[in-house]
């Protein structure tokens, strides 16, 4: 179970912005104001936006995805969810966990020289 939901990620963005304008904060993060607004409302961002937001908030992406930091390693698999929420958050979480598990399996087989 994740420690933080995408809704909580959005609330944390709003808190960290400390009343500054959405354009200013979006520029600082490196995303568009529209994208920032969607993430603040709890929408699931694409992988690159998720990375930028986590970096700006200084949080480990695993905290949101519900994985231990040591399992993230160097990503070899990426996932992109469309900006309009077609998936239920629970489904997105399950898919993210499945992809990360596959990544760990690939990394383990590479370490074993397979």
VOGU-3710 file (C-alpha; in Angstrom, 3 decimals, decimal comma):
1> xxxxxxxxxx> 0,000/0,000/0,000  1,499/3,390/-0,931  2,428/5,847/1,781  1,109/8,722/-0,321  -1,630/8,894/-2,941  -1,633/11,026/-6,075  -4,213/13,212/-4,327  -1,769/13,716/-1,430  0,959/14,509/-3,952  -1,284/17,258/-5,341
11> xxxxxxxxxx> -1,903/18,656/-1,860  1,837/18,634/-1,153  2,403/20,634/-4,362  -0,111/23,237/-3,237  1,489/23,449/0,222  5,016/23,833/-1,161  3,901/26,553/-3,598  3,030/28,698/-0,544  0,534/30,894/-2,367  2,770/31,629/-5,367
21> xxxxxxxxxx> 1,145/31,734/-8,788  0,651/28,534/-10,747  2,687/29,846/-13,710  5,670/30,658/-11,505  5,619/27,272/-9,782  5,086/25,357/-13,051  8,055/27,150/-14,613  10,208/26,314/-11,587  9,250/22,622/-11,850  9,625/22,593/-15,637
31> xxxxxxxxxx> 6,045/21,691/-16,570  3,111/23,598/-18,022  0,640/25,419/-15,756  -2,183/23,184/-17,082  -0,229/20,057/-16,180  0,556/21,421/-12,720  -3,129/22,153/-12,189  -4,089/18,584/-13,140  -1,487/17,073/-10,800  -2,635/19,369/-7,987
41> xxxxxxxxxx> -6,151/17,983/-8,481  -4,860/14,419/-8,074  -4,639/13,336/-11,715  -1,977/10,765/-12,525  0,896/12,472/-14,371  3,019/10,997/-17,145  6,350/9,533/-16,062  8,502/12,586/-16,877  6,135/14,977/-15,090  6,022/12,596/-12,121
51> xxxxxxxxxx> 9,835/12,612/-11,994  10,019/16,413/-12,119  7,331/16,854/-9,464  8,981/14,357/-7,111  12,352/16,032/-7,614  10,867/19,479/-6,916  9,120/18,195/-3,801  12,271/16,296/-2,796  10,353/13,040/-2,291  11,173/9,538/-3,452
61> xxxxxxxxxx> 8,815/8,391/-6,249  8,597/5,051/-4,467  6,778/6,785/-1,623  3,893/7,473/-4,009  4,144/4,187/-5,917  4,347/2,142/-2,740  7,760/0,595/-3,378  10,902/0,636/-1,292  13,505/3,174/-2,517  16,179/0,513/-3,036
71> xxxxxxxxxx> 13,979/-1,296/-5,586  13,853/1,636/-7,990  17,465/1,320/-9,218  18,107/2,675/-12,674  14,811/2,518/-14,533  14,749/0,438/-17,692  10,999/0,381/-18,026  8,740/3,421/-18,235  5,029/3,908/-18,205  2,888/6,750/-19,479
81> xxxxxxxxxx> -0,696/7,350/-18,429  -2,818/9,666/-20,512  -3,623/12,998/-18,924  -7,328/12,207/-18,815  -7,971/9,678/-16,114  -9,274/6,590/-17,814  -7,878/4,278/-15,159  -8,981/4,113/-11,577  -6,136/5,152/-9,246  -6,074/1,623/-7,812
91> xxxxxxxxxx> -5,565/0,197/-11,308  -2,772/2,653/-12,028  -1,079/1,718/-8,745  -1,357/-1,982/-9,578  0,091/-1,422/-13,064  2,968/0,627/-11,646  3,750/-2,112/-9,136  3,638/-4,765/-11,856  6,013/-2,788/-14,085  8,432/-2,189/-11,218
101> xxxxxxxxxx> 8,338/-5,903/-10,335  9,192/-6,750/-13,946  12,042/-4,233/-13,823  13,406/-5,842/-10,635  13,256/-9,270/-12,291  15,157/-8,003/-15,333  17,770/-6,343/-13,126  18,171/-9,527/-11,069  18,648/-11,672/-14,180  21,233/-9,211/-15,541
111> xxxx> 23,124/-9,334/-12,242  23,205/-13,134/-12,500  24,632/-12,856/-16,013  21,651/-14,350/-17,776
//
